[in-house]
Amino acid sequence: MTLKIVKTLLSIILVFMYYLGFWTANATTKIALFFLMVIFIFEVGVANGKKQKNRN
């Protein structure tokens, strides 16, 4: 679970750093990072949902 949270936070930071202008990338890299961020966020949400479901 911790690894999922860490990679999600890192991907979000990378995407925001791009949008703030700290680094540049070609179109393929931008699209790939954005979709990876979305997938990682979804993955953490699913894991968190399973964890809360097991708690009840």
TIVO-2410 file (N, C-alpha, C; in nm, 3 decimals):
# residues 56
REC num residu      c1      c2      c3 atome chaine
REC   1      M   0.083  -0.120   0.000     N      A
REC   1      M   0.000   0.000   0.000    CA      A
REC   1      M   0.086   0.125   0.000     C      A
REC   2      T   0.193   0.124   0.079     N      A
REC   2      T   0.279   0.241   0.088    CA      A
REC   2      T   0.347   0.269  -0.045     C      A
REC   3      L   0.390   0.164  -0.115     N      A
REC   3      L   0.453   0.182  -0.245    CA      A
REC   3      L   0.356   0.243  -0.346     C      A
REC   4      K   0.231   0.202  -0.342     N      A
REC   4      K   0.131   0.259  -0.431    CA      A
REC   4      K   0.111   0.408  -0.405     C      A
REC   5      I   0.108   0.444  -0.278     N      A
REC   5      I   0.090   0.586  -0.243    CA      A
REC   5      I   0.211   0.667  -0.287     C      A
REC   6      V   0.331   0.613  -0.267     N      A
REC   6      V   0.453   0.685  -0.305    CA      A
REC   6      V   0.459   0.706  -0.455     C      A
REC   7      K   0.434   0.602  -0.534     N      A
REC   7      K   0.442   0.620  -0.679    CA      A
REC   7      K   0.330   0.711  -0.730     C      A
REC   8      T   0.215   0.711  -0.664     N      A
REC   8      T   0.109   0.803  -0.703    CA      A
REC   8      T   0.149   0.947  -0.675     C      A
REC   9      L   0.203   0.973  -0.558     N      A
REC   9      L   0.247   1.109  -0.524    CA      A
REC   9      L   0.358   1.156  -0.617     C      A
REC  10      L   0.452   1.068  -0.649     N      A
REC  10      L   0.560   1.107  -0.739    CA      A
REC  10      L   0.509   1.139  -0.879     C      A
REC  11      S   0.414   1.061  -0.929     N      A
REC  11      S   0.360   1.090  -1.062    CA      A
REC  11      S   0.281   1.219  -1.063     C      A
REC  12      I   0.207   1.247  -0.956     N      A
REC  12      I   0.133   1.374  -0.947    CA      A
REC  12      I   0.230   1.491  -0.943     C      A
REC  13      I   0.338   1.477  -0.866     N      A
REC  13      I   0.439   1.583  -0.859    CA      A
REC  13      I   0.502   1.606  -0.995     C      A
REC  14      L   0.534   1.499  -1.068     N      A
REC  14      L   0.593   1.514  -1.201    CA      A
REC  14      L   0.499   1.587  -1.297     C      A
REC  15      V   0.373   1.551  -1.294     N      A
REC  15      V   0.276   1.616  -1.384    CA      A
REC  15      V   0.262   1.764  -1.349     C      A
REC  16      F   0.253   1.796  -1.221     N      A
REC  16      F   0.240   1.937  -1.183    CA      A
REC  16      F   0.367   2.015  -1.210     C      A
REC  17      M   0.484   1.951  -1.195     N      A
REC  17      M   0.608   2.019  -1.228    CA      A
REC  17      M   0.612   2.054  -1.376     C      A
REC  18      Y   0.559   1.963  -1.460     N      A
REC  18      Y   0.554   1.994  -1.603    CA      A
REC  18      Y   0.462   2.113  -1.628     C      A
REC  19      Y   0.344   2.110  -1.569     N      A
REC  19      Y   0.248   2.218  -1.594    CA      A
REC  19      Y   0.295   2.352  -1.536     C      A
REC  20      L   0.378   2.349  -1.433     N      A
REC  20      L   0.434   2.473  -1.377    CA      A
REC  20      L   0.556   2.521  -1.454     C      A
REC  21      G   0.606   2.441  -1.547     N      A
REC  21      G   0.716   2.483  -1.634    CA      A
REC  21      G   0.854   2.450  -1.584     C      A
REC  22      F   0.869   2.357  -1.490     N      A
REC  22      F   1.001   2.321  -1.441    CA      A
REC  22      F   1.078   2.232  -1.539     C      A
REC  23      W   1.007   2.160  -1.625     N      A
REC  23      W   1.073   2.079  -1.727    CA      A
REC  23      W   0.982   2.066  -1.847     C      A
REC  24      T   1.039   2.028  -1.960     N      A
REC  24      T   0.963   2.014  -2.083    CA      A
REC  24      T   0.967   1.868  -2.128     C      A
REC  25      A   0.870   1.831  -2.209     N      A
REC  25      A   0.863   1.694  -2.259    CA      A
REC  25      A   0.791   1.696  -2.393     C      A
REC  26      N   0.814   1.590  -2.471     N      A
REC  26      N   0.740   1.580  -2.597    CA      A
REC  26      N   0.598   1.531  -2.570     C      A
REC  27      A   0.517   1.532  -2.672     N      A
REC  27      A   0.374   1.500  -2.655    CA      A
REC  27      A   0.352   1.358  -2.602     C      A
REC  28      T   0.430   1.264  -2.650     N      A
REC  28      T   0.414   1.125  -2.606    CA      A
REC  28      T   0.440   1.111  -2.457     C      A
REC  29      T   0.545   1.174  -2.409     N      A
REC  29      T   0.579   1.167  -2.267    CA      A
REC  29      T   0.471   1.233  -2.182     C      A
REC  30      K   0.421   1.347  -2.227     N      A
REC  30      K   0.315   1.416  -2.152    CA      A
REC  30      K   0.192   1.328  -2.138     C      A
REC  31      I   0.150   1.267  -2.248     N      A
REC  31      I   0.031   1.182  -2.246    CA      A
REC  31      I   0.053   1.060  -2.158     C      A
REC  32      A   0.171   0.998  -2.169     N      A
REC  32      A   0.201   0.879  -2.090    CA      A
REC  32      A   0.201   0.912  -1.941     C      A
REC  33      L   0.265   1.023  -1.901     N      A
REC  33      L   0.268   1.059  -1.759    CA      A
REC  33      L   0.130   1.091  -1.705     C      A
REC  34      F   0.048   1.157  -1.787     N      A
REC  34      F  -0.087   1.189  -1.742    CA      A
REC  34      F  -0.168   1.062  -1.719     C      A
REC  35      F  -0.163   0.968  -1.813     N      A
REC  35      F  -0.241   0.845  -1.796    CA      A
REC  35      F  -0.185   0.758  -1.684     C      A
REC  36      L  -0.054   0.757  -1.666     N      A
REC  36      L   0.003   0.685  -1.552    CA      A
REC  36      L  -0.045   0.743  -1.421     C      A
REC  37      M  -0.052   0.876  -1.414     N      A
REC  37      M  -0.101   0.941  -1.293    CA      A
REC  37      M  -0.245   0.898  -1.265     C      A
REC  38      V  -0.328   0.898  -1.367     N      A
REC  38      V  -0.468   0.859  -1.350    CA      A
REC  38      V  -0.478   0.713  -1.306     C      A
REC  39      I  -0.398   0.625  -1.367     N      A
REC  39      I  -0.401   0.483  -1.330    CA      A
REC  39      I  -0.354   0.463  -1.187     C      A
REC  40      F  -0.248   0.533  -1.146     N      A
REC  40      F  -0.197   0.519  -1.010    CA      A
REC  40      F  -0.299   0.569  -0.907     C      A
REC  41      I  -0.366   0.680  -0.937     N      A
REC  41      I  -0.468   0.731  -0.846    CA      A
REC  41      I  -0.583   0.631  -0.834     C      A
REC  42      F  -0.625   0.574  -0.947     N      A
REC  42      F  -0.732   0.473  -0.945    CA      A
REC  42      F  -0.689   0.351  -0.864     C      A
REC  43      E  -0.563   0.308  -0.881     N      A
REC  43      E  -0.511   0.191  -0.810    CA      A
REC  43      E  -0.512   0.213  -0.659     C      A
REC  44      V  -0.471   0.330  -0.614     N      A
REC  44      V  -0.472   0.361  -0.471    CA      A
REC  44      V  -0.615   0.367  -0.420     C      A
REC  45      G  -0.706   0.423  -0.499     N      A
REC  45      G  -0.846   0.429  -0.459    CA      A
REC  45      G  -0.907   0.292  -0.442     C      A
REC  46      V  -0.876   0.201  -0.533     N      A
REC  46      V  -0.928   0.064  -0.524    CA      A
REC  46      V  -0.871  -0.005  -0.401     C      A
REC  47      A  -0.740   0.010  -0.378     N      A
REC  47      A  -0.678  -0.053  -0.261    CA      A
REC  47      A  -0.735   0.004  -0.132     C      A
REC  48      N  -0.758   0.133  -0.130     N      A
REC  48      N  -0.815   0.197  -0.011    CA      A
REC  48      N  -0.959   0.151   0.011     C      A
REC  49      G  -1.034   0.136  -0.095     N      A
REC  49      G  -1.172   0.086  -0.084    CA      A
REC  49      G  -1.176  -0.055  -0.030     C      A
REC  50      K  -1.084  -0.141  -0.075     N      A
REC  50      K  -1.079  -0.279  -0.025    CA      A
REC  50      K  -1.041  -0.279   0.123     C      A
REC  51      K  -0.949  -0.191   0.160     N      A
REC  51      K  -0.906  -0.184   0.299    CA      A
REC  51      K  -1.021  -0.141   0.389     C      A
REC  52      Q  -1.099  -0.043   0.346     N      A
REC  52      Q  -1.213   0.004   0.426    CA      A
REC  52      Q  -1.324  -0.100   0.429     C      A
REC  53      K  -1.342  -0.173   0.318     N      A
REC  53      K  -1.445  -0.276   0.316    CA      A
REC  53      K  -1.412  -0.389   0.411     C      A
REC  54      N  -1.283  -0.424   0.423     N      A
REC  54      N  -1.241  -0.529   0.515    CA      A
REC  54      N  -1.254  -0.485   0.660     C      A
REC  55      R  -1.247  -0.354   0.683     N      A
REC  55      R  -1.258  -0.302   0.819    CA      A
REC  55      R  -1.399  -0.317   0.874     C      A
REC  56      N  -1.500  -0.310   0.787     N      A
REC  56      N  -1.641  -0.316   0.833    CA      A
REC  56      N  -1.689  -0.456   0.852     C      A
***
